[in-house]
């Protein structure tokens, strides 16, 4: 299929991704150094939601568990199976 100048094909999955993630920001931080942990704790203070995908117990080991995070941010646990 040929498209003319300035025309792009957009797949349904790409369109859904763009619509669902509009206005969201993502950050990648290395949690091993102390500076990374401090960065995440500062971000969580202003966050509405914290989504973490670690196995159970990992956030606590990284000092990011519910007891350590000073924010009332809603925590969402996403685990793969």
KESE-161906 format. One record per residue (C-alpha): x, y, z. Coordinates in steps of 0.001 Angstrom, whole numbers, plus 524288, in hexadecimal, padded with zeros to 5 digits. Example, Ala and Ser with C-alpha at 12.3 -4.5 7.8 and 13.67 -1.06 7.14 Angstrom:
REM residues 2
8300C7EE6C81E78 835667FBDC81BE4 
//
This chain:
REM residues 81
800008000080000 8055B80D267FC41 803868198E80407 804AF827297FE99 80D98831DB80391 80B058357A811A7 802608299D81414 8064581FB681E5B 8001D812B782157 7FC6B8117382FA4 7F98A804158352C 7EE678022F83ED3 7F7D87FE51849AD 8000B80A8784785 7F3ED81308847A3 7EF1480CA885436 7FC7D80E7385A78 7FCD481CCE856B1 7EF2381F3B85BE5 7F0F0817F9868B3 7FE3D81DD786BBA 7FB7182BD8867F4 800FF8351087210 8080B82A76879B1 8166282B5887CE0 81FA88200887F18 82CA28206088637 8377481642886D8 83FE2816B689320 84AC980DAA897B7 846CE80A6A8A5B4 853D8804B28A9ED 85AED811758AD09 855CF819E78B83A 8538C825028AE9E 849EF81C9E8A6EC 84229819578B319 841B3827B28B703 83CE482B2A8A960 831C2821548AA08 82DA6825B28B7A1 82D1D833D58B2EE 824E582FDC8A72F 81B9A827B68AF7F 818E6833738B837 811F6839E18ACB0 80C3E82DBF8A65B 7FE19829988A61E 8018381B608A395 80D98812ED8A50E 80DA88072589C1B 8184A7FD4989EB7 81A077F04F89814 823697E9778A124 821787DC5A8A7BE 81BD87DCEE8B58D 825C67E21F8BF4E 82EB87E8CF8B57E 829CD7F6AF8B7D3 82B6C7F4C48C669 8395F7EFFF8C452 83BF27FC1D8BC0D 83662804D48C6E2 82AA4808778BE87 820438009D8C598 813D18064F8CB5B 81ABD809078D847 826048106F8D1FD 81EB3818B58C809 81A658255C8CE67 80FB6827CF8C47E 80175823F38C52D 8029281FD78B6EF 7FA18814768B329 802AC808968B109 7FF707FF898A5E7 806477F2808A560 807F17EC90897ED 80CFF7DEBE897E0 80F8C7D62088C3E 80BFD7C7F788C10 
//
